[in-house]
Amino acid sequence: MSSEPIPLSQALASFDVLWSPRVVTRVNDYDVRIAKIDGEHVWHAHDHTDEFFLVLEGELHISLREPAGERTVVLPKGAVFTVPRGTEHKPSAPSGAAILMFEPTGTLTVGDRHEEVPEYVDATTGHPLDIRG
């Protein structure tokens, strides 16, 4: 991790791969990850942790399967939302977006339970950020 400030615009400009988060920094036992997204992720759930989202660019849709039924939360740029642990959800960005996520180090992007993972979704615990100046 860097001991210097990290401009998020520079961090986002350092990679182009969609649905493949980069670890910007760590806070205690949590990763702060950024990702570029477009289209749909997969339905999945994290059984042991909540998942925090902040929209940096574009608009993020998060479909949720809750006891009362399915609903979709729409987050514009600057909005935050936390998906409670154990809740099945599917992020999507119909017109593309950039997001920041906050979750425990080692958390898999496709959760503990998920549908079949398409090739364009990187099932990872996050990749190191590589900013070359």
GUDREN-855586 format. One record per atom (N, C-alpha, C): residue number from 1; x, y, z; residue in three letters; atom name. Coordinates in pm, 1 decimal. Layout:
(rec NUM (X Y Z) 'ALA' 'CA')
...
END
This chain:
(rec 1 (82.7 -116.9 0.0) 'MET' 'N')
(rec 1 (0.0 0.0 0.0) 'MET' 'CA')
(rec 1 (87.8 124.0 0.0) 'MET' 'C')
(rec 2 (36.8 226.5 -60.6) 'SER' 'N')
(rec 2 (110.8 351.2 -73.8) 'SER' 'CA')
(rec 2 (106.8 431.6 55.8) 'SER' 'C')
(rec 3 (216.7 500.5 83.0) 'SER' 'N')
(rec 3 (219.5 591.8 197.2) 'SER' 'CA')
(rec 3 (192.8 734.6 151.0) 'SER' 'C')
(rec 4 (152.9 749.3 24.7) 'GLU' 'N')
(rec 4 (121.6 879.3 -34.5) 'GLU' 'CA')
(rec 4 (-26.4 882.9 -73.1) 'GLU' 'C')
(rec 5 (-83.4 1002.5 -84.2) 'PRO' 'N')
(rec 5 (-222.3 1012.7 -130.3) 'PRO' 'CA')
(rec 5 (-238.5 949.8 -269.2) 'PRO' 'C')
(rec 6 (-354.4 890.9 -293.9) 'ILE' 'N')
(rec 6 (-382.8 827.8 -422.3) 'ILE' 'CA')
(rec 6 (-503.1 896.5 -485.7) 'ILE' 'C')
(rec 7 (-481.5 973.2 -593.0) 'PRO' 'N')
(rec 7 (-595.5 1034.6 -661.7) 'PRO' 'CA')
(rec 7 (-679.8 925.1 -729.0) 'PRO' 'C')
(rec 8 (-809.1 920.2 -697.2) 'LEU' 'N')
(rec 8 (-893.3 815.5 -753.9) 'LEU' 'CA')
(rec 8 (-902.0 824.8 -905.8) 'LEU' 'C')
(rec 9 (-896.8 946.0 -960.9) 'SER' 'N')
(rec 9 (-900.5 959.2 -1107.0) 'SER' 'CA')
(rec 9 (-777.8 892.9 -1169.9) 'SER' 'C')
(rec 10 (-663.5 907.7 -1108.1) 'GLN' 'N')
(rec 10 (-540.8 843.3 -1157.2) 'GLN' 'CA')
(rec 10 (-548.9 691.8 -1139.0) 'GLN' 'C')
(rec 11 (-602.0 648.5 -1027.4) 'ALA' 'N')
(rec 11 (-616.4 505.0 -1001.9) 'ALA' 'CA')
(rec 11 (-709.3 441.7 -1105.6) 'ALA' 'C')
(rec 12 (-821.4 506.2 -1134.8) 'LEU' 'N')
(rec 12 (-915.0 453.1 -1234.4) 'LEU' 'CA')
(rec 12 (-854.6 453.1 -1374.6) 'LEU' 'C')
(rec 13 (-771.5 551.4 -1404.6) 'ALA' 'N')
(rec 13 (-708.4 559.5 -1536.7) 'ALA' 'CA')
(rec 13 (-599.8 454.0 -1556.4) 'ALA' 'C')
(rec 14 (-558.7 386.2 -1448.2) 'SER' 'N')
(rec 14 (-448.7 290.3 -1456.7) 'SER' 'CA')
(rec 14 (-489.4 152.1 -1507.5) 'SER' 'C')
(rec 15 (-620.2 128.6 -1528.2) 'PHE' 'N')
(rec 15 (-664.3 -1.5 -1578.6) 'PHE' 'CA')
(rec 15 (-793.3 14.8 -1659.4) 'PHE' 'C')
(rec 16 (-819.6 -82.5 -1747.1) 'ASP' 'N')
(rec 16 (-938.8 -77.9 -1831.6) 'ASP' 'CA')
(rec 16 (-1029.1 -199.7 -1816.6) 'ASP' 'C')
(rec 17 (-983.6 -303.3 -1749.8) 'VAL' 'N')
(rec 17 (-1058.5 -428.1 -1741.1) 'VAL' 'CA')
(rec 17 (-1185.2 -407.9 -1657.9) 'VAL' 'C')
(rec 18 (-1298.8 -451.0 -1714.0) 'LEU' 'N')
(rec 18 (-1426.9 -438.9 -1645.3) 'LEU' 'CA')
(rec 18 (-1446.5 -552.7 -1545.5) 'LEU' 'C')
(rec 19 (-1521.7 -524.1 -1441.2) 'TRP' 'N')
(rec 19 (-1557.2 -622.3 -1337.8) 'TRP' 'CA')
(rec 19 (-1434.3 -689.9 -1277.7) 'TRP' 'C')
(rec 20 (-1325.7 -615.1 -1262.9) 'SER' 'N')
(rec 20 (-1200.2 -668.0 -1209.1) 'SER' 'CA')
(rec 20 (-1142.2 -565.6 -1111.2) 'SER' 'C')
(rec 21 (-1186.9 -565.7 -986.0) 'PRO' 'N')
(rec 21 (-1150.2 -461.4 -890.6) 'PRO' 'CA')
(rec 21 (-1001.7 -455.8 -856.7) 'PRO' 'C')
(rec 22 (-958.8 -333.3 -828.3) 'ARG' 'N')
(rec 22 (-822.4 -306.0 -784.1) 'ARG' 'CA')
(rec 22 (-827.9 -259.3 -638.5) 'ARG' 'C')
(rec 23 (-733.9 -306.1 -557.3) 'VAL' 'N')
(rec 23 (-727.2 -266.1 -417.2) 'VAL' 'CA')
(rec 23 (-648.6 -135.4 -410.3) 'VAL' 'C')
(rec 24 (-718.1 -27.9 -372.0) 'VAL' 'N')
(rec 24 (-655.4 104.2 -363.5) 'VAL' 'CA')
(rec 24 (-576.2 117.4 -234.7) 'VAL' 'C')
(rec 25 (-633.8 69.3 -125.0) 'THR' 'N')
(rec 25 (-568.4 75.3 5.7) 'THR' 'CA')
(rec 25 (-637.8 -23.0 98.7) 'THR' 'C')
(rec 26 (-585.6 -34.5 218.4) 'ARG' 'N')
(rec 26 (-649.4 -118.2 320.2) 'ARG' 'CA')
(rec 26 (-672.0 -34.6 445.3) 'ARG' 'C')
(rec 27 (-780.9 -64.4 514.7) 'VAL' 'N')
(rec 27 (-811.9 -2.2 642.5) 'VAL' 'CA')
(rec 27 (-834.9 -116.8 740.1) 'VAL' 'C')
(rec 28 (-742.2 -135.6 833.1) 'ASN' 'N')
(rec 28 (-746.3 -249.2 923.8) 'ASN' 'CA')
(rec 28 (-754.8 -378.0 842.0) 'ASN' 'C')
(rec 29 (-859.7 -455.7 857.3) 'ASP' 'N')
(rec 29 (-872.2 -581.9 783.5) 'ASP' 'CA')
(rec 29 (-965.7 -569.2 663.7) 'ASP' 'C')
(rec 30 (-982.9 -447.1 612.8) 'TYR' 'N')
(rec 30 (-1073.9 -421.9 500.8) 'TYR' 'CA')
(rec 30 (-999.0 -368.3 379.6) 'TYR' 'C')
(rec 31 (-1043.8 -411.6 261.0) 'ASP' 'N')
(rec 31 (-994.2 -356.9 135.0) 'ASP' 'CA')
(rec 31 (-1083.8 -241.8 92.0) 'ASP' 'C')
(rec 32 (-1021.6 -140.0 36.4) 'VAL' 'N')
(rec 32 (-1092.8 -35.6 -35.5) 'VAL' 'CA')
(rec 32 (-1061.7 -64.3 -181.5) 'VAL' 'C')
(rec 33 (-1163.8 -104.2 -256.9) 'ARG' 'N')
(rec 33 (-1145.9 -147.5 -395.6) 'ARG' 'CA')
(rec 33 (-1219.7 -53.4 -490.2) 'ARG' 'C')
(rec 34 (-1163.2 -36.4 -609.1) 'ILE' 'N')
(rec 34 (-1232.5 36.5 -714.4) 'ILE' 'CA')
(rec 34 (-1249.4 -56.8 -833.0) 'ILE' 'C')
(rec 35 (-1354.4 -33.3 -909.7) 'ALA' 'N')
(rec 35 (-1379.5 -116.5 -1027.3) 'ALA' 'CA')
(rec 35 (-1451.2 -34.8 -1133.5) 'ALA' 'C')
(rec 36 (-1424.5 -71.4 -1257.6) 'LYS' 'N')
(rec 36 (-1500.8 -20.0 -1371.0) 'LYS' 'CA')
(rec 36 (-1598.3 -129.9 -1408.8) 'LYS' 'C')
(rec 37 (-1722.6 -91.2 -1431.4) 'ILE' 'N')
(rec 37 (-1824.3 -191.3 -1460.0) 'ILE' 'CA')
(rec 37 (-1911.7 -147.0 -1576.6) 'ILE' 'C')
(rec 38 (-1966.4 -243.7 -1645.7) 'ASP' 'N')
(rec 38 (-2060.2 -217.4 -1754.8) 'ASP' 'CA')
(rec 38 (-2140.5 -344.6 -1776.5) 'ASP' 'C')
(rec 39 (-2270.4 -332.5 -1793.6) 'GLY' 'N')
(rec 39 (-2354.8 -450.5 -1807.6) 'GLY' 'CA')
(rec 39 (-2387.2 -509.0 -1671.7) 'GLY' 'C')
(rec 40 (-2405.4 -642.1 -1667.9) 'GLU' 'N')
(rec 40 (-2450.5 -707.9 -1545.3) 'GLU' 'CA')
(rec 40 (-2343.3 -796.8 -1483.1) 'GLU' 'C')
(rec 41 (-2344.0 -801.5 -1351.7) 'HIS' 'N')
(rec 41 (-2261.3 -894.8 -1274.9) 'HIS' 'CA')
(rec 41 (-2343.1 -1024.0 -1263.3) 'HIS' 'C')
(rec 42 (-2328.5 -1099.5 -1156.2) 'VAL' 'N')
(rec 42 (-2407.6 -1221.1 -1133.7) 'VAL' 'CA')
(rec 42 (-2481.7 -1207.9 -1001.4) 'VAL' 'C')
(rec 43 (-2592.3 -1282.1 -988.4) 'TRP' 'N')
(rec 43 (-2658.2 -1290.9 -859.2) 'TRP' 'CA')
(rec 43 (-2562.7 -1360.8 -763.9) 'TRP' 'C')
(rec 44 (-2541.0 -1301.2 -646.6) 'HIS' 'N')
(rec 44 (-2453.2 -1362.2 -547.8) 'HIS' 'CA')
(rec 44 (-2486.4 -1308.9 -408.9) 'HIS' 'C')
(rec 45 (-2429.2 -1372.2 -307.7) 'ALA' 'N')
(rec 45 (-2448.0 -1329.0 -169.5) 'ALA' 'CA')
(rec 45 (-2317.9 -1348.5 -92.5) 'ALA' 'C')
(rec 46 (-2294.1 -1258.3 0.3) 'HIS' 'N')
(rec 46 (-2181.8 -1269.5 93.4) 'HIS' 'CA')
(rec 46 (-2243.2 -1308.4 227.8) 'HIS' 'C')
(rec 47 (-2219.3 -1431.0 270.9) 'ASP' 'N')
(rec 47 (-2284.4 -1482.6 390.5) 'ASP' 'CA')
(rec 47 (-2236.1 -1419.3 520.9) 'ASP' 'C')
(rec 48 (-2111.9 -1366.7 521.9) 'HIS' 'N')
(rec 48 (-2053.2 -1322.6 648.4) 'HIS' 'CA')
(rec 48 (-2018.5 -1175.0 653.6) 'HIS' 'C')
(rec 49 (-2053.2 -1099.2 549.6) 'THR' 'N')
(rec 49 (-2017.0 -957.9 551.1) 'THR' 'CA')
(rec 49 (-2114.2 -874.3 469.0) 'THR' 'C')
(rec 50 (-2131.6 -750.5 512.8) 'ASP' 'N')
(rec 50 (-2204.8 -653.3 433.0) 'ASP' 'CA')
(rec 50 (-2113.8 -610.3 318.2) 'ASP' 'C')
(rec 51 (-2170.8 -543.7 215.9) 'GLU' 'N')
(rec 51 (-2089.8 -491.6 105.2) 'GLU' 'CA')
(rec 51 (-2129.3 -346.6 80.2) 'GLU' 'C')
(rec 52 (-2031.1 -257.1 91.9) 'PHE' 'N')
(rec 52 (-2051.9 -112.8 77.3) 'PHE' 'CA')
(rec 52 (-2015.4 -68.9 -64.0) 'PHE' 'C')
(rec 53 (-2101.1 11.7 -126.4) 'PHE' 'N')
(rec 53 (-2077.4 65.8 -260.1) 'PHE' 'CA')
(rec 53 (-2084.7 218.6 -257.3) 'PHE' 'C')
(rec 54 (-1992.8 283.5 -327.0) 'LEU' 'N')
(rec 54 (-1995.1 427.6 -352.9) 'LEU' 'CA')
(rec 54 (-1978.1 444.5 -503.4) 'LEU' 'C')
(rec 55 (-2067.8 518.3 -567.0) 'VAL' 'N')
(rec 55 (-2060.7 539.1 -711.1) 'VAL' 'CA')
(rec 55 (-1971.8 660.4 -739.1) 'VAL' 'C')
(rec 56 (-1862.2 636.2 -811.2) 'LEU' 'N')
(rec 56 (-1767.7 742.4 -845.8) 'LEU' 'CA')
(rec 56 (-1802.6 808.4 -978.7) 'LEU' 'C')
(rec 57 (-1850.7 729.6 -1072.6) 'GLU' 'N')
(rec 57 (-1888.8 777.7 -1205.2) 'GLU' 'CA')
(rec 57 (-2008.0 695.6 -1253.6) 'GLU' 'C')
(rec 58 (-2096.1 756.8 -1330.6) 'GLY' 'N')
(rec 58 (-2207.5 684.4 -1389.9) 'GLY' 'CA')
(rec 58 (-2317.9 654.6 -1290.0) 'GLY' 'C')
(rec 59 (-2389.3 545.1 -1314.4) 'GLU' 'N')
(rec 59 (-2503.8 506.4 -1231.9) 'GLU' 'CA')
(rec 59 (-2499.1 356.1 -1209.4) 'GLU' 'C')
(rec 60 (-2516.5 315.4 -1085.0) 'LEU' 'N')
(rec 60 (-2514.0 175.2 -1046.6) 'LEU' 'CA')
(rec 60 (-2653.8 129.6 -1009.0) 'LEU' 'C')
(rec 61 (-2693.7 13.9 -1060.0) 'HIS' 'N')
(rec 61 (-2819.7 -48.8 -1020.7) 'HIS' 'CA')
(rec 61 (-2782.9 -172.4 -939.7) 'HIS' 'C')
(rec 62 (-2849.9 -192.4 -827.2) 'ILE' 'N')
(rec 62 (-2828.7 -313.5 -748.2) 'ILE' 'CA')
(rec 62 (-2963.7 -379.3 -728.0) 'ILE' 'C')
(rec 63 (-2982.4 -494.5 -791.6) 'SER' 'N')
(rec 63 (-3104.1 -573.1 -771.6) 'SER' 'CA')
(rec 63 (-3085.8 -656.3 -645.6) 'SER' 'C')
(rec 64 (-3190.2 -664.4 -565.3) 'LEU' 'N')
(rec 64 (-3185.8 -732.6 -436.6) 'LEU' 'CA')
(rec 64 (-3297.7 -835.1 -427.7) 'LEU' 'C')
(rec 65 (-3268.2 -950.9 -372.4) 'ARG' 'N')
(rec 65 (-3370.0 -1051.2 -339.9) 'ARG' 'CA')
(rec 65 (-3387.0 -1048.8 -188.8) 'ARG' 'C')
(rec 66 (-3497.2 -990.3 -145.7) 'GLU' 'N')
(rec 66 (-3524.6 -972.9 -3.7) 'GLU' 'CA')
(rec 66 (-3647.9 -1054.0 35.0) 'GLU' 'C')
(rec 67 (-3672.5 -1074.4 165.3) 'PRO' 'N')
(rec 67 (-3790.6 -1150.8 207.2) 'PRO' 'CA')
(rec 67 (-3921.5 -1097.9 147.7) 'PRO' 'C')
(rec 68 (-3931.1 -966.8 128.5) 'ALA' 'N')
(rec 68 (-4053.5 -907.2 73.1) 'ALA' 'CA')
(rec 68 (-4060.0 -917.5 -78.8) 'ALA' 'C')
(rec 69 (-3953.4 -966.5 -142.0) 'GLY' 'N')
(rec 69 (-3949.3 -978.3 -288.0) 'GLY' 'CA')
(rec 69 (-3827.5 -910.3 -347.0) 'GLY' 'C')
(rec 70 (-3824.3 -904.9 -478.4) 'GLU' 'N')
(rec 70 (-3712.1 -841.2 -547.1) 'GLU' 'CA')
(rec 70 (-3737.4 -691.8 -565.3) 'GLU' 'C')
(rec 71 (-3628.8 -614.8 -556.0) 'ARG' 'N')
(rec 71 (-3634.7 -472.0 -586.0) 'ARG' 'CA')
(rec 71 (-3499.4 -430.5 -640.5) 'ARG' 'C')
(rec 72 (-3495.4 -315.8 -705.5) 'THR' 'N')
(rec 72 (-3370.0 -262.6 -757.4) 'THR' 'CA')
(rec 72 (-3347.7 -123.6 -701.2) 'THR' 'C')
(rec 73 (-3229.8 -102.2 -646.3) 'VAL' 'N')
(rec 73 (-3188.0 27.7 -593.9) 'VAL' 'CA')
(rec 73 (-3103.4 93.4 -702.6) 'VAL' 'C')
(rec 74 (-3131.9 219.4 -734.1) 'VAL' 'N')
(rec 74 (-3056.3 292.8 -835.2) 'VAL' 'CA')
(rec 74 (-2973.3 399.0 -764.7) 'VAL' 'C')
(rec 75 (-2841.6 393.4 -786.8) 'LEU' 'N')
(rec 75 (-2749.6 486.3 -721.8) 'LEU' 'CA')
(rec 75 (-2683.4 576.1 -825.9) 'LEU' 'C')
(rec 76 (-2708.9 706.2 -821.2) 'PRO' 'N')
(rec 76 (-2639.1 798.6 -910.1) 'PRO' 'CA')
(rec 76 (-2498.7 827.2 -857.3) 'PRO' 'C')
(rec 77 (-2420.1 897.6 -935.0) 'LYS' 'N')
(rec 77 (-2285.0 937.5 -893.7) 'LYS' 'CA')
(rec 77 (-2290.7 1005.2 -756.7) 'LYS' 'C')
(rec 78 (-2202.4 961.8 -667.2) 'GLY' 'N')
(rec 78 (-2194.6 1019.9 -533.7) 'GLY' 'CA')
(rec 78 (-2279.2 949.6 -429.7) 'GLY' 'C')
(rec 79 (-2365.1 855.8 -471.0) 'ALA' 'N')
(rec 79 (-2452.2 785.4 -376.2) 'ALA' 'CA')
(rec 79 (-2382.1 663.6 -317.5) 'ALA' 'C')
(rec 80 (-2422.7 626.9 -196.7) 'VAL' 'N')
(rec 80 (-2369.8 508.6 -129.7) 'VAL' 'CA')
(rec 80 (-2484.7 415.3 -94.1) 'VAL' 'C')
(rec 81 (-2451.9 286.6 -81.2) 'PHE' 'N')
(rec 81 (-2550.6 186.9 -41.2) 'PHE' 'CA')
(rec 81 (-2476.0 68.4 16.9) 'PHE' 'C')
(rec 82 (-2533.5 8.0 119.5) 'THR' 'N')
(rec 82 (-2476.1 -112.3 178.9) 'THR' 'CA')
(rec 82 (-2573.2 -228.1 160.9) 'THR' 'C')
(rec 83 (-2523.8 -335.5 100.9) 'VAL' 'N')
(rec 83 (-2601.5 -458.6 86.9) 'VAL' 'CA')
(rec 83 (-2577.0 -540.3 213.7) 'VAL' 'C')
(rec 84 (-2682.7 -572.6 288.8) 'PRO' 'N')
(rec 84 (-2664.4 -649.1 412.0) 'PRO' 'CA')
(rec 84 (-2613.6 -791.2 385.5) 'PRO' 'C')
(rec 85 (-2533.5 -840.5 475.9) 'ARG' 'N')
(rec 85 (-2480.8 -977.7 463.8) 'ARG' 'CA')
(rec 85 (-2594.0 -1075.8 439.6) 'ARG' 'C')
(rec 86 (-2565.6 -1174.4 355.9) 'GLY' 'N')
(rec 86 (-2662.5 -1278.2 327.5) 'GLY' 'CA')
(rec 86 (-2767.3 -1242.4 224.0) 'GLY' 'C')
(rec 87 (-2772.6 -1117.6 179.9) 'THR' 'N')
(rec 87 (-2873.0 -1074.4 81.9) 'THR' 'CA')
(rec 87 (-2822.9 -1101.8 -59.6) 'THR' 'C')
(rec 88 (-2899.9 -1178.4 -134.9) 'GLU' 'N')
(rec 88 (-2863.7 -1200.6 -275.1) 'GLU' 'CA')
(rec 88 (-2878.8 -1068.4 -349.1) 'GLU' 'C')
(rec 89 (-2778.8 -1036.8 -431.9) 'HIS' 'N')
(rec 89 (-2781.4 -912.0 -506.4) 'HIS' 'CA')
(rec 89 (-2708.2 -926.8 -638.9) 'HIS' 'C')
(rec 90 (-2741.3 -837.6 -731.6) 'LYS' 'N')
(rec 90 (-2677.8 -838.0 -863.3) 'LYS' 'CA')
(rec 90 (-2653.9 -693.2 -906.0) 'LYS' 'C')
(rec 91 (-2528.5 -647.1 -898.6) 'PRO' 'N')
(rec 91 (-2497.4 -512.8 -947.2) 'PRO' 'CA')
(rec 91 (-2500.6 -508.4 -1100.0) 'PRO' 'C')
(rec 92 (-2536.4 -392.9 -1152.6) 'SER' 'N')
(rec 92 (-2530.8 -371.9 -1296.4) 'SER' 'CA')
(rec 92 (-2513.8 -223.2 -1324.4) 'SER' 'C')
(rec 93 (-2465.2 -195.0 -1443.0) 'ALA' 'N')
(rec 93 (-2447.2 -56.6 -1487.6) 'ALA' 'CA')
(rec 93 (-2480.7 -52.7 -1636.1) 'ALA' 'C')
(rec 94 (-2606.9 -22.6 -1669.8) 'PRO' 'N')
(rec 94 (-2649.5 -25.7 -1809.3) 'PRO' 'CA')
(rec 94 (-2569.1 65.8 -1902.1) 'PRO' 'C')
(rec 95 (-2513.8 175.0 -1847.2) 'SER' 'N')
(rec 95 (-2435.8 268.6 -1929.1) 'SER' 'CA')
(rec 95 (-2292.1 281.6 -1880.8) 'SER' 'C')
(rec 96 (-2247.2 187.4 -1799.8) 'GLY' 'N')
(rec 96 (-2111.0 190.7 -1746.8) 'GLY' 'CA')
(rec 96 (-2102.6 275.9 -1620.9) 'GLY' 'C')
(rec 97 (-2007.8 241.9 -1534.2) 'ALA' 'N')
(rec 97 (-1988.2 315.1 -1409.2) 'ALA' 'CA')
(rec 97 (-1851.5 282.4 -1351.4) 'ALA' 'C')
(rec 98 (-1812.6 361.7 -1253.9) 'ALA' 'N')
(rec 98 (-1693.9 333.6 -1173.0) 'ALA' 'CA')
(rec 98 (-1740.7 336.4 -1028.2) 'ALA' 'C')
(rec 99 (-1698.5 235.4 -951.1) 'ILE' 'N')
(rec 99 (-1745.7 223.8 -813.0) 'ILE' 'CA')
(rec 99 (-1629.8 202.2 -717.7) 'ILE' 'C')
(rec 100 (-1655.6 232.2 -591.0) 'LEU' 'N')
(rec 100 (-1562.8 203.6 -482.0) 'LEU' 'CA')
(rec 100 (-1637.4 112.0 -386.3) 'LEU' 'C')
(rec 101 (-1570.5 5.3 -343.1) 'MET' 'N')
(rec 101 (-1629.6 -91.3 -250.4) 'MET' 'CA')
(rec 101 (-1541.3 -103.7 -126.9) 'MET' 'C')
(rec 102 (-1603.1 -131.4 -16.0) 'PHE' 'N')
(rec 102 (-1534.0 -146.5 111.2) 'PHE' 'CA')
(rec 102 (-1579.4 -279.0 169.4) 'PHE' 'C')
(rec 103 (-1485.8 -375.3 179.5) 'GLU' 'N')
(rec 103 (-1522.6 -507.1 230.1) 'GLU' 'CA')
(rec 103 (-1400.3 -577.8 288.1) 'GLU' 'C')
(rec 104 (-1420.4 -679.1 372.8) 'PRO' 'N')
(rec 104 (-1307.5 -746.4 436.3) 'PRO' 'CA')
(rec 104 (-1208.3 -802.8 333.7) 'PRO' 'C')
(rec 105 (-1079.6 -788.5 364.2) 'THR' 'N')
(rec 105 (-974.7 -844.8 279.5) 'THR' 'CA')
(rec 105 (-1002.5 -993.6 259.3) 'THR' 'C')
(rec 106 (-990.2 -1038.2 134.9) 'GLY' 'N')
(rec 106 (-1013.0 -1178.4 102.7) 'GLY' 'CA')
(rec 106 (-1153.9 -1209.2 55.9) 'GLY' 'C')
(rec 107 (-1243.1 -1108.8 56.6) 'THR' 'N')
(rec 107 (-1380.8 -1130.5 11.3) 'THR' 'CA')
(rec 107 (-1382.0 -1150.2 -140.0) 'THR' 'C')
(rec 108 (-1441.9 -1257.9 -184.6) 'LEU' 'N')
(rec 108 (-1449.1 -1290.1 -326.5) 'LEU' 'CA')
(rec 108 (-1557.6 -1205.9 -394.5) 'LEU' 'C')
(rec 109 (-1527.3 -1153.9 -513.0) 'THR' 'N')
(rec 109 (-1621.6 -1066.7 -584.4) 'THR' 'CA')
(rec 109 (-1753.4 -1134.7 -619.1) 'THR' 'C')
(rec 110 (-1753.5 -1265.8 -626.1) 'VAL' 'N')
(rec 110 (-1877.5 -1338.1 -657.5) 'VAL' 'CA')
(rec 110 (-1940.3 -1399.8 -532.1) 'VAL' 'C')
(rec 111 (-1894.0 -1358.0 -416.7) 'GLY' 'N')
(rec 111 (-1954.4 -1398.9 -291.1) 'GLY' 'CA')
(rec 111 (-1931.5 -1543.9 -254.5) 'GLY' 'C')
(rec 112 (-2006.5 -1586.8 -153.7) 'ASP' 'N')
(rec 112 (-1999.0 -1724.3 -104.4) 'ASP' 'CA')
(rec 112 (-2095.5 -1815.3 -179.5) 'ASP' 'C')
(rec 113 (-2201.4 -1755.6 -232.7) 'ARG' 'N')
(rec 113 (-2299.7 -1827.5 -313.7) 'ARG' 'CA')
(rec 113 (-2325.7 -1743.5 -437.1) 'ARG' 'C')
(rec 114 (-2325.6 -1807.9 -555.8) 'HIS' 'N')
(rec 114 (-2345.1 -1731.3 -678.3) 'HIS' 'CA')
(rec 114 (-2395.3 -1818.6 -791.8) 'HIS' 'C')
(rec 115 (-2447.8 -1751.2 -893.0) 'GLU' 'N')
(rec 115 (-2486.2 -1819.1 -1016.0) 'GLU' 'CA')
(rec 115 (-2359.1 -1849.8 -1093.4) 'GLU' 'C')
(rec 116 (-2373.3 -1913.7 -1208.7) 'GLU' 'N')
(rec 116 (-2257.5 -1941.3 -1294.0) 'GLU' 'CA')
(rec 116 (-2189.5 -1809.5 -1330.2) 'GLU' 'C')
(rec 117 (-2057.2 -1807.8 -1322.4) 'VAL' 'N')
(rec 117 (-1981.2 -1685.5 -1346.3) 'VAL' 'CA')
(rec 117 (-1939.6 -1677.5 -1492.9) 'VAL' 'C')
(rec 118 (-1988.0 -1574.6 -1565.4) 'PRO' 'N')
(rec 118 (-1947.8 -1560.0 -1705.4) 'PRO' 'CA')
(rec 118 (-1800.7 -1518.3 -1715.9) 'PRO' 'C')
(rec 119 (-1740.1 -1540.6 -1830.9) 'GLU' 'N')
(rec 119 (-1597.6 -1511.0 -1849.6) 'GLU' 'CA')
(rec 119 (-1561.7 -1365.1 -1824.8) 'GLU' 'C')
(rec 120 (-1654.3 -1272.1 -1849.2) 'TYR' 'N')
(rec 120 (-1621.8 -1130.1 -1834.7) 'TYR' 'CA')
(rec 120 (-1620.5 -1082.9 -1689.1) 'TYR' 'C')
(rec 121 (-1663.8 -1168.2 -1595.4) 'VAL' 'N')
(rec 121 (-1661.0 -1134.0 -1453.2) 'VAL' 'CA')
(rec 121 (-1538.8 -1200.2 -1390.4) 'VAL' 'C')
(rec 122 (-1453.6 -1119.2 -1328.2) 'ASP' 'N')
(rec 122 (-1332.7 -1167.9 -1263.6) 'ASP' 'CA')
(rec 122 (-1366.2 -1211.0 -1121.0) 'ASP' 'C')
(rec 123 (-1366.2 -1341.3 -1095.9) 'ALA' 'N')
(rec 123 (-1390.2 -1393.3 -961.0) 'ALA' 'CA')
(rec 123 (-1258.6 -1382.2 -884.7) 'ALA' 'C')
(rec 124 (-1240.9 -1271.7 -813.2) 'THR' 'N')
(rec 124 (-1113.8 -1240.3 -748.9) 'THR' 'CA')
(rec 124 (-1136.8 -1180.7 -611.1) 'THR' 'C')
(rec 125 (-1031.1 -1174.4 -533.6) 'THR' 'N')
(rec 125 (-1035.1 -1101.9 -406.4) 'THR' 'CA')
(rec 125 (-974.4 -963.0 -423.7) 'THR' 'C')
(rec 126 (-956.7 -922.2 -549.8) 'GLY' 'N')
(rec 126 (-900.6 -790.5 -581.0) 'GLY' 'CA')
(rec 126 (-758.3 -800.6 -627.5) 'GLY' 'C')
(rec 127 (-722.5 -714.6 -720.5) 'HIS' 'N')
(rec 127 (-586.5 -709.2 -774.5) 'HIS' 'CA')
(rec 127 (-514.1 -587.1 -719.3) 'HIS' 'C')
(rec 128 (-382.7 -594.1 -707.3) 'PRO' 'N')
(rec 128 (-307.6 -476.1 -661.1) 'PRO' 'CA')
(rec 128 (-323.3 -361.9 -761.4) 'PRO' 'C')
(rec 129 (-327.5 -241.4 -711.3) 'LEU' 'N')
(rec 129 (-333.7 -123.4 -796.4) 'LEU' 'CA')
(rec 129 (-192.2 -92.1 -842.9) 'LEU' 'C')
(rec 130 (-176.4 -65.9 -971.6) 'ASP' 'N')
(rec 130 (-45.1 -36.9 -1028.8) 'ASP' 'CA')
(rec 130 (-49.5 98.6 -1097.0) 'ASP' 'C')
(rec 131 (-13.7 203.3 -1020.1) 'ILE' 'N')
(rec 131 (-9.5 338.8 -1075.6) 'ILE' 'CA')
(rec 131 (136.8 371.3 -1103.3) 'ILE' 'C')
(rec 132 (164.5 392.9 -1228.6) 'ARG' 'N')
(rec 132 (302.0 429.1 -1265.5) 'ARG' 'CA')
(rec 132 (303.8 575.3 -1304.5) 'ARG' 'C')
(rec 133 (387.9 649.7 -1238.9) 'GLY' 'N')
(rec 133 (390.5 793.5 -1261.5) 'GLY' 'CA')
(rec 133 (496.9 836.7 -1343.3) 'GLY' 'C')
END
